[in-house]
Amino acid sequence: MGNGSNAADQLAGLFAWRQLVVDLTRAELRRENARLILGSLWWIADPLLQMGVYTLLVSVILARPQPDYALFILAALIPWKGLSASITSGSTAITGNERIVRQLAFPRIVLPVARLTAQLWRLLIAVLAMVGMMLVFWPDRASTQLAWLPALVLVEVVFLLPFVIALSAATVFVRDLTNLLRHVMRFGLYLSPVLYSVEQVIDRVPPPVTFIYQFNPAVPLLEAYRDVVYRGVPPQVTDLFLPLGVGLVLLVPALAWFGRVERRLGKLL
């Protein structure tokens, strides 16, 4: 009952202060753009540069050609960038806003939600840029299945929300968590089907390991993006139940825990 009550209070506070979420999201986007010459364009430039490096490594140096390998990577690299950036940026949502947390009275839950919303906006821009590149460089790959992309972005946001909320508070208690998460995300890139497909894992990895691997919620999510963008087929909707279910199931305890520690956050900063 306590967890449900805390979670409900956090949602109520979030709804009541929804305009602040919008204002903080805009401020976050302006802050990032002000520090960089290319601004939010780096959000798409970064995966494009990685795409070039991995394509050169795999297709040229290692001589393992695959049709349109650059798009094969990009289709999963863009949503992975959204996942990674949301986790690392969201973890500093409170520690990075120390002054307003100490000076102003408002539900702290708006801070991680605003960070996630800013990353969502960047993800949407990157997805649109990817679709535009497809129409120019890979027009034969473009299909009506691209209409699934907004739904996949929504699933990704639901999946990420409890992690961003919980990590934003946890980082206040353990400051080293931010640095640790950067390494975890870097390692996670190679454990997720970004540079390779799930089929390649099934072919080369023992079945027990494959079985465990497929319980990674990012696996069906990234494969769904690749189905829509690269393969031109609809995603396996039942596979999306894993990331969607993980996000919905963990949301209540994440909100409840955040509500319990909220009052201590200002004192610990």
KELOLUM-975148 format. One record per residue: residue number from 0; x, y, z of N, C-alpha, C in turn. Coordinates in nm, 2 decimals. Layout:
seq|nc1|nc2|nc3|cac1|cac2|cac3|cc1|cc2|cc3
NUM|X|Y|Z|X|Y|Z|X|Y|Z
...
//
This chain:
seq|nc1|nc2|nc3|cac1|cac2|cac3|cc1|cc2|cc3
0|0.08|-0.12|0.00|0.00|0.00|0.00|0.09|0.13|0.00
1|0.20|0.12|0.08|0.29|0.23|0.09|0.35|0.26|-0.05
2|0.40|0.16|-0.12|0.46|0.18|-0.25|0.36|0.24|-0.35
3|0.24|0.19|-0.35|0.14|0.24|-0.44|0.11|0.38|-0.41
4|0.10|0.42|-0.28|0.07|0.55|-0.24|0.18|0.65|-0.28
5|0.31|0.61|-0.26|0.42|0.69|-0.30|0.43|0.71|-0.45
6|0.40|0.60|-0.52|0.41|0.61|-0.67|0.30|0.70|-0.72
7|0.18|0.69|-0.66|0.07|0.78|-0.70|0.10|0.93|-0.67
8|0.16|0.95|-0.55|0.20|1.09|-0.52|0.30|1.15|-0.62
9|0.39|1.06|-0.66|0.49|1.11|-0.75|0.43|1.14|-0.89
10|0.34|1.06|-0.93|0.27|1.08|-1.06|0.18|1.21|-1.05
11|0.11|1.23|-0.94|0.03|1.35|-0.92|0.11|1.47|-0.92
12|0.23|1.47|-0.85|0.32|1.58|-0.85|0.37|1.61|-0.99
13|0.40|1.51|-1.07|0.45|1.52|-1.20|0.35|1.59|-1.29
14|0.22|1.55|-1.28|0.11|1.60|-1.36|0.09|1.75|-1.32
15|0.09|1.78|-1.19|0.07|1.92|-1.15|0.18|2.01|-1.19
16|0.30|1.96|-1.20|0.41|2.04|-1.24|0.46|2.01|-1.39
17|0.37|1.97|-1.47|0.40|1.93|-1.61|0.46|2.05|-1.69
18|0.42|2.17|-1.66|0.48|2.28|-1.73|0.62|2.30|-1.70
19|0.66|2.27|-1.57|0.80|2.28|-1.54|0.88|2.17|-1.61
20|0.82|2.06|-1.64|0.89|1.96|-1.72|0.92|2.01|-1.86
21|0.83|2.08|-1.91|0.84|2.14|-2.05|0.95|2.24|-2.04
22|0.95|2.33|-1.94|1.05|2.44|-1.93|1.19|2.38|-1.91
23|1.20|2.28|-1.83|1.33|2.22|-1.80|1.38|2.15|-1.92
24|1.29|2.09|-2.00|1.34|2.02|-2.12|1.39|2.12|-2.22
25|1.32|2.23|-2.24|1.37|2.34|-2.33|1.51|2.39|-2.28
26|1.52|2.41|-2.15|1.64|2.46|-2.09|1.76|2.36|-2.11
27|1.73|2.23|-2.10|1.83|2.13|-2.12|1.88|2.13|-2.27
28|1.78|2.14|-2.36|1.82|2.15|-2.50|1.90|2.27|-2.53
29|1.86|2.39|-2.48|1.94|2.51|-2.50|2.08|2.51|-2.44
30|2.09|2.45|-2.32|2.22|2.44|-2.26|2.31|2.35|-2.34
31|2.27|2.24|-2.39|2.36|2.16|-2.47|2.39|2.22|-2.60
32|2.30|2.29|-2.66|2.32|2.35|-2.79|2.42|2.47|-2.78
33|2.41|2.54|-2.66|2.50|2.66|-2.64|2.65|2.62|-2.62
34|2.67|2.50|-2.57|2.81|2.45|-2.54|2.88|2.39|-2.67
35|2.80|2.36|-2.77|2.85|2.29|-2.89|2.82|2.37|-3.01
36|2.92|2.38|-3.10|2.90|2.45|-3.23|2.79|2.39|-3.31
37|2.79|2.26|-3.32|2.68|2.19|-3.40|2.56|2.16|-3.32
38|2.56|2.19|-3.19|2.44|2.17|-3.10|2.39|2.02|-3.11
39|2.26|2.01|-3.12|2.20|1.88|-3.12|2.24|1.79|-3.24
40|2.30|1.86|-3.34|2.34|1.78|-3.46|2.44|1.67|-3.42
41|2.51|1.69|-3.31|2.61|1.59|-3.26|2.54|1.46|-3.23
42|2.41|1.47|-3.19|2.33|1.36|-3.15|2.32|1.26|-3.27
43|2.31|1.31|-3.39|2.31|1.22|-3.51|2.45|1.20|-3.57
44|2.54|1.31|-3.55|2.67|1.30|-3.60|2.75|1.19|-3.53
45|2.73|1.17|-3.40|2.80|1.07|-3.33|2.78|0.93|-3.38
46|2.65|0.88|-3.39|2.63|0.75|-3.44|2.67|0.74|-3.59
47|2.66|0.85|-3.67|2.71|0.84|-3.81|2.86|0.81|-3.81
48|2.94|0.88|-3.73|3.08|0.86|-3.72|3.11|0.71|-3.68
49|3.04|0.66|-3.58|3.06|0.53|-3.53|3.02|0.43|-3.65
50|2.91|0.46|-3.72|2.87|0.38|-3.83|2.98|0.36|-3.93
51|3.05|0.48|-3.96|3.16|0.48|-4.06|3.28|0.39|-4.01
52|3.31|0.40|-3.88|3.42|0.33|-3.83|3.39|0.18|-3.83
53|3.27|0.14|-3.78|3.24|0.00|-3.78|3.22|-0.06|-3.92
54|3.17|0.02|-4.01|3.16|-0.03|-4.15|3.29|-0.06|-4.21
55|3.38|0.04|-4.19|3.52|0.02|-4.24|3.59|-0.10|-4.18
56|3.57|-0.12|-4.05|3.63|-0.23|-3.98|3.58|-0.37|-4.03
57|3.45|-0.38|-4.03|3.38|-0.51|-4.06|3.39|-0.54|-4.21
58|3.34|-0.44|-4.29|3.32|-0.47|-4.43|3.46|-0.46|-4.51
59|3.55|-0.38|-4.47|3.67|-0.36|-4.55|3.79|-0.43|-4.48
60|3.82|-0.40|-4.36|3.94|-0.46|-4.30|3.92|-0.61|-4.27
61|3.80|-0.65|-4.21|3.78|-0.79|-4.18|3.71|-0.86|-4.29
62|3.68|-0.79|-4.40|3.62|-0.85|-4.52|3.51|-0.94|-4.49
63|3.41|-0.89|-4.42|3.29|-0.97|-4.39|3.17|-0.89|-4.45
64|3.16|-0.88|-4.58|3.05|-0.80|-4.64|2.91|-0.84|-4.61
65|2.83|-0.75|-4.59|2.68|-0.77|-4.57|2.61|-0.66|-4.65
66|2.51|-0.69|-4.72|2.44|-0.59|-4.80|2.40|-0.47|-4.71
67|2.44|-0.35|-4.76|2.40|-0.22|-4.69|2.43|-0.23|-4.54
68|2.56|-0.27|-4.51|2.60|-0.29|-4.37|2.59|-0.16|-4.29
69|2.61|-0.05|-4.36|2.61|0.08|-4.29|2.46|0.11|-4.23
70|2.36|0.08|-4.31|2.23|0.09|-4.27|2.19|-0.01|-4.16
71|2.25|-0.13|-4.18|2.23|-0.24|-4.08|2.27|-0.19|-3.94
72|2.39|-0.13|-3.93|2.44|-0.08|-3.81|2.35|0.04|-3.76
73|2.33|0.14|-3.85|2.26|0.26|-3.81|2.12|0.24|-3.76
74|2.05|0.14|-3.81|1.92|0.10|-3.77|1.91|0.07|-3.62
75|2.01|0.01|-3.57|2.02|-0.02|-3.42|2.10|0.08|-3.34
76|2.19|0.14|-3.41|2.28|0.24|-3.34|2.21|0.36|-3.29
77|2.11|0.41|-3.37|2.04|0.53|-3.33|1.95|0.50|-3.21
78|1.87|0.40|-3.20|1.80|0.37|-3.08|1.89|0.33|-2.96
79|2.01|0.27|-2.99|2.10|0.25|-2.88|2.16|0.38|-2.82
80|2.18|0.47|-2.91|2.23|0.60|-2.87|2.12|0.67|-2.78
81|1.99|0.65|-2.81|1.89|0.71|-2.73|1.89|0.64|-2.59
82|1.91|0.51|-2.59|1.91|0.44|-2.46|2.03|0.48|-2.38
83|2.14|0.48|-2.44|2.27|0.51|-2.36|2.27|0.65|-2.31
84|2.23|0.75|-2.40|2.23|0.89|-2.36|2.13|0.92|-2.25
85|2.01|0.85|-2.26|1.91|0.87|-2.16|1.95|0.82|-2.02
86|2.02|0.71|-2.02|2.07|0.65|-1.89|2.18|0.74|-1.83
87|2.28|0.78|-1.91|2.39|0.85|-1.86|2.35|1.00|-1.82
88|2.27|1.06|-1.91|2.22|1.19|-1.88|2.12|1.20|-1.77
89|2.03|1.10|-1.77|1.93|1.10|-1.66|1.99|1.07|-1.52
90|2.10|1.00|-1.52|2.16|0.97|-1.39|2.21|1.10|-1.32
91|2.24|1.20|-1.39|2.29|1.33|-1.33|2.18|1.44|-1.33
92|2.05|1.39|-1.34|1.94|1.49|-1.35|1.93|1.57|-1.22
93|1.96|1.51|-1.11|1.95|1.58|-0.98|2.09|1.64|-0.94
94|2.20|1.56|-0.95|2.33|1.61|-0.91|2.37|1.73|-1.00
95|2.32|1.73|-1.12|2.35|1.84|-1.21|2.27|1.96|-1.20
96|2.17|1.95|-1.11|2.08|2.07|-1.08|2.08|2.10|-0.94
97|2.20|2.10|-0.88|2.21|2.11|-0.73|2.15|2.24|-0.68
98|2.18|2.35|-0.75|2.13|2.48|-0.70|1.98|2.49|-0.69
99|1.91|2.45|-0.80|1.76|2.46|-0.79|1.70|2.36|-0.69
100|1.77|2.24|-0.68|1.72|2.14|-0.58|1.72|2.20|-0.44
101|1.83|2.27|-0.41|1.85|2.33|-0.28|1.76|2.45|-0.25
102|1.73|2.53|-0.36|1.67|2.66|-0.34|1.52|2.66|-0.36
103|1.47|2.57|-0.45|1.33|2.58|-0.49|1.25|2.46|-0.44
104|1.12|2.48|-0.41|1.04|2.37|-0.37|0.95|2.32|-0.49
105|0.98|2.20|-0.53|0.90|2.14|-0.64|0.93|1.99|-0.64
106|0.84|1.91|-0.70|0.86|1.77|-0.70|0.99|1.74|-0.78
107|1.09|1.67|-0.71|1.22|1.64|-0.78|1.20|1.55|-0.89
108|1.09|1.48|-0.90|1.06|1.38|-1.01|1.07|1.45|-1.15
109|1.04|1.58|-1.15|1.04|1.65|-1.28|1.17|1.65|-1.34
110|1.28|1.65|-1.26|1.42|1.66|-1.32|1.45|1.54|-1.41
111|1.44|1.41|-1.36|1.48|1.30|-1.45|1.38|1.29|-1.56
112|1.25|1.32|-1.54|1.16|1.32|-1.65|1.19|1.42|-1.76
113|1.23|1.54|-1.72|1.27|1.64|-1.82|1.40|1.60|-1.89
114|1.49|1.54|-1.83|1.61|1.49|-1.89|1.58|1.38|-2.00
115|1.49|1.29|-1.96|1.44|1.19|-2.05|1.37|1.25|-2.17
116|1.29|1.35|-2.14|1.21|1.41|-2.25|1.30|1.48|-2.35
117|1.41|1.54|-2.30|1.51|1.61|-2.39|1.58|1.50|-2.48
118|1.61|1.39|-2.42|1.67|1.28|-2.50|1.57|1.23|-2.60
119|1.44|1.22|-2.56|1.34|1.17|-2.65|1.33|1.26|-2.77
120|1.34|1.39|-2.75|1.33|1.49|-2.86|1.45|1.47|-2.96
121|1.57|1.45|-2.90|1.69|1.43|-2.98|1.67|1.29|-3.06
122|1.62|1.19|-2.99|1.60|1.06|-3.06|1.51|1.08|-3.18
123|1.40|1.15|-3.16|1.30|1.17|-3.27|1.37|1.24|-3.39
124|1.45|1.34|-3.36|1.52|1.41|-3.47|1.61|1.32|-3.54
125|1.69|1.24|-3.46|1.78|1.14|-3.52|1.71|1.04|-3.61
126|1.59|0.99|-3.56|1.52|0.89|-3.64|1.47|0.96|-3.77
127|1.42|1.08|-3.76|1.38|1.15|-3.89|1.50|1.17|-3.98
128|1.62|1.20|-3.93|1.74|1.21|-4.01|1.77|1.08|-4.08
129|1.76|0.97|-4.00|1.79|0.84|-4.05|1.69|0.80|-4.17
130|1.56|0.84|-4.15|1.47|0.81|-4.26|1.50|0.89|-4.38
131|1.54|1.02|-4.36|1.58|1.10|-4.47|1.70|1.05|-4.55
132|1.80|0.99|-4.47|1.92|0.93|-4.53|1.88|0.81|-4.61
133|1.78|0.73|-4.56|1.74|0.61|-4.63|1.68|0.65|-4.77
134|1.60|0.76|-4.77|1.54|0.80|-4.90|1.64|0.84|-5.00
135|1.76|0.89|-4.95|1.87|0.94|-5.04|1.96|0.82|-5.08
136|2.01|0.75|-4.98|2.12|0.65|-5.01|2.06|0.50|-5.02
137|1.95|0.47|-4.95|1.90|0.34|-4.96|1.75|0.34|-4.99
138|1.71|0.40|-5.10|1.57|0.41|-5.13|1.49|0.28|-5.14
139|1.57|0.18|-5.19|1.51|0.04|-5.20|1.47|-0.02|-5.07
140|1.53|0.03|-4.96|1.51|-0.02|-4.83|1.39|0.05|-4.76
141|1.35|0.16|-4.81|1.24|0.24|-4.75|1.11|0.16|-4.78
142|1.02|0.15|-4.68|0.89|0.09|-4.69|0.79|0.15|-4.60
143|0.67|0.11|-4.61|0.56|0.16|-4.53|0.58|0.11|-4.38
144|0.67|0.01|-4.36|0.69|-0.03|-4.22|0.76|0.07|-4.14
145|0.81|0.18|-4.20|0.87|0.29|-4.12|0.77|0.36|-4.03
146|0.64|0.34|-4.06|0.53|0.40|-3.98|0.53|0.34|-3.84
147|0.60|0.23|-3.82|0.62|0.17|-3.69|0.71|0.25|-3.59
148|0.79|0.33|-3.65|0.90|0.40|-3.57|0.85|0.48|-3.45
149|0.74|0.56|-3.47|0.69|0.63|-3.35|0.65|0.54|-3.23
150|0.59|0.42|-3.27|0.55|0.32|-3.16|0.67|0.27|-3.10
151|0.78|0.24|-3.17|0.90|0.18|-3.12|0.97|0.29|-3.02
152|0.97|0.41|-3.06|1.02|0.52|-2.98|0.95|0.52|-2.84
153|0.81|0.51|-2.85|0.73|0.51|-2.73|0.76|0.39|-2.64
154|0.78|0.27|-2.70|0.82|0.16|-2.62|0.95|0.18|-2.55
155|1.05|0.24|-2.62|1.18|0.27|-2.57|1.17|0.36|-2.45
156|1.09|0.47|-2.46|1.07|0.56|-2.35|1.01|0.50|-2.23
157|0.91|0.41|-2.25|0.84|0.34|-2.13|0.95|0.25|-2.06
158|1.03|0.19|-2.15|1.13|0.10|-2.09|1.23|0.18|-2.01
159|1.27|0.29|-2.06|1.38|0.37|-1.99|1.33|0.45|-1.87
160|1.21|0.48|-1.86|1.16|0.57|-1.76|1.19|0.53|-1.62
161|1.16|0.40|-1.57|1.19|0.37|-1.44|1.34|0.37|-1.41
162|1.43|0.33|-1.51|1.57|0.33|-1.48|1.62|0.48|-1.47
163|1.58|0.57|-1.55|1.62|0.71|-1.53|1.58|0.77|-1.40
164|1.46|0.74|-1.36|1.41|0.79|-1.23|1.49|0.73|-1.11
165|1.51|0.60|-1.11|1.58|0.54|-1.00|1.73|0.58|-1.00
166|1.79|0.59|-1.11|1.93|0.62|-1.12|1.96|0.76|-1.09
167|1.87|0.85|-1.12|1.89|0.99|-1.09|1.90|1.02|-0.94
168|1.82|0.94|-0.86|1.83|0.95|-0.71|1.94|0.87|-0.66
169|1.97|0.75|-0.71|2.08|0.67|-0.67|2.22|0.74|-0.68
170|2.23|0.82|-0.78|2.36|0.89|-0.81|2.39|0.99|-0.70
171|2.28|1.04|-0.64|2.30|1.14|-0.52|2.37|1.07|-0.41
172|2.34|0.94|-0.39|2.40|0.86|-0.28|2.54|0.81|-0.32
173|2.55|0.77|-0.44|2.68|0.71|-0.49|2.72|0.79|-0.62
174|2.81|0.89|-0.60|2.85|0.97|-0.71|2.93|0.90|-0.81
175|3.00|0.79|-0.78|3.07|0.72|-0.87|2.99|0.65|-0.97
176|2.86|0.64|-0.95|2.77|0.57|-1.03|2.76|0.62|-1.17
177|2.78|0.75|-1.19|2.78|0.82|-1.32|2.89|0.76|-1.41
178|3.01|0.76|-1.35|3.13|0.71|-1.43|3.11|0.56|-1.46
179|3.06|0.48|-1.36|3.04|0.34|-1.38|2.94|0.32|-1.50
180|2.83|0.40|-1.50|2.73|0.38|-1.60|2.79|0.40|-1.74
181|2.88|0.50|-1.76|2.94|0.52|-1.89|3.01|0.39|-1.94
182|3.08|0.33|-1.85|3.15|0.20|-1.89|3.05|0.09|-1.91
183|2.94|0.08|-1.83|2.84|-0.02|-1.85|2.77|0.00|-1.99
184|2.74|0.12|-2.02|2.68|0.15|-2.15|2.78|0.11|-2.27
185|2.90|0.14|-2.25|3.00|0.11|-2.35|3.01|-0.04|-2.37
186|3.01|-0.11|-2.26|3.02|-0.26|-2.26|2.89|-0.31|-2.32
187|2.77|-0.25|-2.28|2.64|-0.30|-2.33|2.63|-0.29|-2.48
188|2.70|-0.19|-2.54|2.69|-0.18|-2.69|2.73|-0.31|-2.76
189|2.83|-0.38|-2.70|2.88|-0.50|-2.76|2.80|-0.62|-2.72
190|2.72|-0.61|-2.61|2.64|-0.72|-2.57|2.50|-0.71|-2.63
191|2.47|-0.61|-2.70|2.34|-0.59|-2.77|2.36|-0.60|-2.92
192|2.25|-0.64|-2.99|2.26|-0.66|-3.13|2.27|-0.53|-3.21
193|2.38|-0.46|-3.20|2.40|-0.34|-3.28|2.50|-0.36|-3.39
194|2.61|-0.43|-3.37|2.71|-0.46|-3.47|2.68|-0.59|-3.54
195|2.59|-0.66|-3.48|2.55|-0.80|-3.53|2.41|-0.82|-3.51
196|2.36|-0.93|-3.57|2.21|-0.96|-3.55|2.20|-1.07|-3.45
197|2.07|-1.09|-3.40|2.04|-1.20|-3.31|2.07|-1.33|-3.37
198|2.04|-1.34|-3.50|2.06|-1.47|-3.57|2.21|-1.51|-3.57
199|2.30|-1.42|-3.57|2.44|-1.45|-3.56|2.48|-1.50|-3.43
200|2.41|-1.45|-3.32|2.44|-1.50|-3.19|2.39|-1.64|-3.18
201|2.27|-1.67|-3.23|2.21|-1.80|-3.22|2.30|-1.90|-3.29
202|2.36|-1.86|-3.40|2.44|-1.95|-3.48|2.58|-1.98|-3.42
203|2.63|-1.89|-3.34|2.77|-1.90|-3.29|2.78|-1.92|-3.14
204|2.67|-1.90|-3.07|2.68|-1.91|-2.92|2.60|-2.03|-2.87
205|2.65|-2.10|-2.77|2.58|-2.22|-2.71|2.44|-2.18|-2.67
206|2.34|-2.27|-2.69|2.20|-2.24|-2.66|2.17|-2.19|-2.52
207|2.24|-2.24|-2.41|2.21|-2.18|-2.28|2.24|-2.03|-2.27
208|2.35|-1.99|-2.34|2.39|-1.85|-2.34|2.29|-1.77|-2.42
209|2.25|-1.82|-2.53|2.16|-1.76|-2.62|2.02|-1.73|-2.55
210|1.98|-1.83|-2.47|1.86|-1.82|-2.40|1.86|-1.71|-2.30
211|1.97|-1.70|-2.23|1.99|-1.59|-2.13|2.00|-1.45|-2.21
212|2.07|-1.45|-2.32|2.10|-1.33|-2.39|1.96|-1.27|-2.44
213|1.87|-1.35|-2.48|1.74|-1.30|-2.53|1.65|-1.24|-2.42
214|1.69|-1.26|-2.29|1.62|-1.19|-2.18|1.67|-1.05|-2.16
215|1.76|-1.00|-2.23|1.81|-0.86|-2.23|1.70|-0.78|-2.30
216|1.62|-0.70|-2.23|1.51|-0.62|-2.29|1.55|-0.54|-2.41
217|1.68|-0.50|-2.42|1.72|-0.42|-2.53|1.73|-0.50|-2.66
218|1.75|-0.63|-2.65|1.76|-0.71|-2.77|1.64|-0.71|-2.86
219|1.52|-0.74|-2.81|1.40|-0.73|-2.90|1.37|-0.59|-2.95
220|1.40|-0.49|-2.86|1.38|-0.36|-2.90|1.46|-0.31|-3.02
221|1.59|-0.34|-3.01|1.68|-0.30|-3.12|1.66|-0.38|-3.25
222|1.62|-0.51|-3.23|1.59|-0.59|-3.34|1.46|-0.54|-3.41
223|1.37|-0.49|-3.33|1.24|-0.43|-3.39|1.27|-0.31|-3.48
224|1.36|-0.23|-3.43|1.41|-0.11|-3.51|1.47|-0.16|-3.64
225|1.55|-0.27|-3.63|1.62|-0.32|-3.75|1.52|-0.38|-3.85
226|1.42|-0.45|-3.79|1.32|-0.51|-3.88|1.25|-0.41|-3.96
227|1.22|-0.30|-3.90|1.14|-0.19|-3.97|1.23|-0.11|-4.07
228|1.35|-0.08|-4.02|1.43|0.01|-4.11|1.51|-0.07|-4.21
229|1.58|-0.18|-4.17|1.67|-0.25|-4.26|1.60|-0.36|-4.34
230|1.52|-0.44|-4.27|1.46|-0.55|-4.34|1.32|-0.52|-4.40
231|1.26|-0.41|-4.36|1.14|-0.37|-4.42|1.02|-0.46|-4.39
232|1.03|-0.52|-4.27|0.92|-0.60|-4.22|0.86|-0.55|-4.09
233|0.74|-0.58|-4.06|0.69|-0.54|-3.93|0.76|-0.60|-3.81
234|0.77|-0.53|-3.70|0.84|-0.59|-3.58|0.75|-0.71|-3.52
235|0.82|-0.80|-3.45|0.75|-0.90|-3.38|0.69|-0.84|-3.25
236|0.56|-0.81|-3.26|0.49|-0.73|-3.15|0.50|-0.80|-3.02
237|0.49|-0.93|-3.02|0.50|-1.01|-2.89|0.64|-0.99|-2.83
238|0.75|-0.97|-2.91|0.88|-0.95|-2.85|0.89|-0.82|-2.78
239|0.81|-0.72|-2.82|0.81|-0.59|-2.76|0.75|-0.59|-2.62
240|0.68|-0.70|-2.59|0.62|-0.71|-2.46|0.73|-0.71|-2.35
241|0.85|-0.76|-2.38|0.96|-0.77|-2.28|1.00|-0.63|-2.24
242|1.05|-0.54|-2.33|1.09|-0.41|-2.29|0.97|-0.33|-2.23
243|0.86|-0.34|-2.29|0.74|-0.27|-2.25|0.70|-0.32|-2.11
244|0.70|-0.45|-2.09|0.66|-0.50|-1.96|0.76|-0.47|-1.85
245|0.89|-0.47|-1.88|0.99|-0.44|-1.78|0.97|-0.29|-1.74
246|0.95|-0.20|-1.83|0.93|-0.06|-1.80|0.81|-0.04|-1.71
247|0.70|-0.10|-1.74|0.57|-0.08|-1.67|0.58|-0.15|-1.53
248|0.64|-0.27|-1.52|0.65|-0.34|-1.39|0.74|-0.26|-1.30
249|0.86|-0.21|-1.35|0.95|-0.14|-1.26|0.92|0.00|-1.23
250|0.82|0.06|-1.30|0.79|0.20|-1.28|0.73|0.22|-1.14
251|0.64|0.14|-1.09|0.58|0.16|-0.96|0.69|0.16|-0.85
252|0.78|0.05|-0.84|0.88|0.06|-0.74|0.98|0.17|-0.76
253|1.01|0.21|-0.88|1.10|0.32|-0.90|1.04|0.45|-0.85
254|0.92|0.47|-0.88|0.85|0.59|-0.83|0.84|0.59|-0.67
255|0.81|0.47|-0.62|0.79|0.46|-0.48|0.92|0.49|-0.40
256|1.03|0.43|-0.45|1.16|0.45|-0.39|1.20|0.59|-0.40
257|1.18|0.66|-0.52|1.21|0.80|-0.54|1.14|0.88|-0.43
258|1.01|0.85|-0.41|0.93|0.92|-0.32|0.98|0.91|-0.17
259|1.03|0.79|-0.14|1.08|0.77|0.00|1.21|0.85|0.02
260|1.30|0.87|-0.08|1.43|0.93|-0.06|1.43|1.08|-0.10
261|1.32|1.12|-0.16|1.31|1.26|-0.21|1.36|1.37|-0.12
262|1.31|1.36|0.01|1.34|1.46|0.11|1.49|1.46|0.15
263|1.56|1.36|0.12|1.70|1.35|0.16|1.79|1.40|0.05
264|1.74|1.41|-0.07|1.82|1.45|-0.18|1.89|1.59|-0.16
265|1.81|1.69|-0.12|1.86|1.82|-0.11|1.97|1.83|0.00
266|1.95|1.75|0.11|2.05|1.75|0.22|2.18|1.69|0.18
267|2.18|1.59|0.08|2.30|1.52|0.04|2.38|1.59|-0.07
268|2.32|1.69|-0.13|2.39|1.76|-0.24|2.49|1.85|-0.18
//
